Amino acid sequence: MDEMIYLAMTGAKQTEYAQAINSNNLANVSTTGFRADLHSFSSKPIEGPGVESRINAVVETYGTDFAQGAVVHTGRDLDIAIKGSGFISVQAADGSEAYTRAGDLRIGSGGLLETGSGRLVMGNAGPVAIPPNSSLLIGTDGTVSVQPIGQGPETLATVDRIKLTDPDVRLLAKGSDGLFRLPEDEIASADASVSVTSGVLEQSNVNIAKTLVNMIELSRQYEMQVNIIKTSKEDADAAAQLMRVS
């Protein structure tokens, strides 16, 4: 009886963890450049003395879905989307270099270029700084050009070039801040083959229909595990009643 309760309890706990991953994906369905987290259930025997006769269902995160999300037109000069594979290099909160697909850029305090979440965008030699200007243009190779104040539209001055990289996605790990990093704080080199399109944004790659179906399935699975715990309690009460009668 105790084994039955234990297995049902651990199953419910793991299902709840899977539901948290699924819910996080759903919550970020509107987050620019978001990549869905993947999870799966696996069977693992309970280790210990005696025969390994009990098997637990364990949830494991096995990476990130790097499929490209839908691209929408915004017409905004500071909005960019990467064509195909690749990432925008940004500075994380701890000062390290990280990578993102979010191209909703803006000019922050001090004229520094940053993402919508406030991460500084990296250039050839550090964060990209934008001087006062009449207009701004981001080229397909990430080159940032501005029209100086008081100058005509034919006068464009190159400010910097956004660092675009294309590291092996199998090596990338997503942090709690949603940014991707290479192992051991390794820094990816700039890749000239990565290009961007301005005036557009890449949306989240979360499949809403699939995520909602998963939510329903996990809810039913959790309910089944809880019902098993209730059934085991009822069986234990019935057995105790029979013992008192005898």
C-alpha positions, 0 to 999 in steps of 0.5 A: 500500500505504501508503495502504491502511494509513493509511486502515485505521489512522485508521479503527481509531483513530476506531472506538476513539474511538467505542467510548470514547463508547459505553462511557462511556454504558454505564458511566453507565447507573445514574447519576442524571439522566445524559444519553447522549452522541451520536456519528456517523461522517462522511467527510472527504477528506484534504487536501494536495497532489495529488488528494483521492482518499483519504477518512477516516472521522471520529467526531464528537460531535454533542451529547447525548440530552436525552430524559427517563429513567425515574422511580423512586419512592424515598420519600426527602424529598430526592429530586426529579425534574424534570417535563418539561424543565428543570434544577437549578442547581448550583455547579461546582467552579470556582465557576461556575453549571452545570445538572444533572438529578440530583435525589439531594440531600443535606445536606452539611457546614455544612447546605448542600444538595448533589447526590449528587456534591457540587455545591452546589444554588443558590437565590435568592441562592446555595447553599441552606442548611438549618437544623436541623429535624425534617422537610423538604419540597420543593414542586413549585416547588422551595420548601424548607420545614422543620419547626423543631425543637420545633415541631409538624407544622403549623409550616413555615418556608420556607428558600429556593427551588431555582433551576430553569431551562429554557435552550435545550438546543441551547446547552448543552454537557456538561463532563467533570464531567457538568454542562451549561453555557451558552456564555461562562459565561452564566447562565440565569434562573430559570423558574417554569414548571419543576416537580419531584416529590419522593420520586422520582428520574430515572434515566439515559436510556441505552438498554442494549440499543441501547448493547450492540448498538453496542458489538458493531458497533464491535468488529466494525468495529475488527476489520475495520480491523485485518484490513485492516492485516494483509492489507496487510502480507501483500500487501507481504511477498508483493510483496517475495518476488516481487521477490527471485525476479525 
